[in-house]
């Protein structure tokens, strides 16, 4: 019997929360909060609240539109077939209405902060929905384009404070940009069979092979190198001290260790370990960046 026949009825509100992937959306917004805390000189709870709310709505709307576009493919994959659209918990029109409202609200709230914050929020939505999503069934290069909107949140808080794109925002963007590759390829490795059922091409070689594993290691190294740049005074007002550098290096090397283990063993177990290590790494270094500002 299909799993879709066994799920309990959910309220309209619950269906919308699942549609927008509310937990994932909140975790993405954490990156923006971190960069705001790194950047601010005079703390504004009002600006931070707008950033959280606007960012949550924009990310949530993007996730929702993605599910609308991919609803037929989601129905083919066990990991996604219980989403609101495949199960009929939401109609397509209901989902579109919810996402349109969230999009306009989110972008308007970000515009209240400043124009550039809203602009980058809009750019992330456009790239995610008009480039990344359509390319997923066509080419593994979709991950490259998906890494762009995935990296924008970590720079958005700095833009909210300064209203400009600068070397500091560029470095924050690059850290999360390079992080996307080992993170999403680890997910792609774990869920490879599911993605094949949905017709998605997520792994760079199309297989769980040495080529994919090598590229995971390669981009992990780049991620570590970029993450340490703020120590060497090349990054404007974005800087970290020696202890922060050591902690970031240690966590990066631990993630590299997991990536090398995946390249050695090429199994799902090590891919799962890398996936969770990557989540820890990003959150950890963001906390280190914030702590460095207040403790140095």
Secondary structure, DSSP 8 states (H G I E B T S, - for coil): --GGGTS----HHHHHHHHTTHHHHHHHHHHHHHHHHHH-SS--HHHHHHHHHHHHHHHHHHHHHHHHHTHHHHTTSTTTTTSHHHHTSS-HHHHHHHHHHHHHHHHHHHHHH-HHHHHHHHHHHHHIIIIIHHHTTT-TTHHHHHHHHHHHHHHHHHHHHHSS--HHHHHHHHHHHHHHHHHHHHHHHHTHHHHHHHT---STTSSSSHHHHHHHHHHHHHHHHHHHGGGGT-STT----HHHHHHHHHHHHHHHHHHHHHHHH--HHHHHHHHHHHHHHHHHHHHHHHHHHHH-
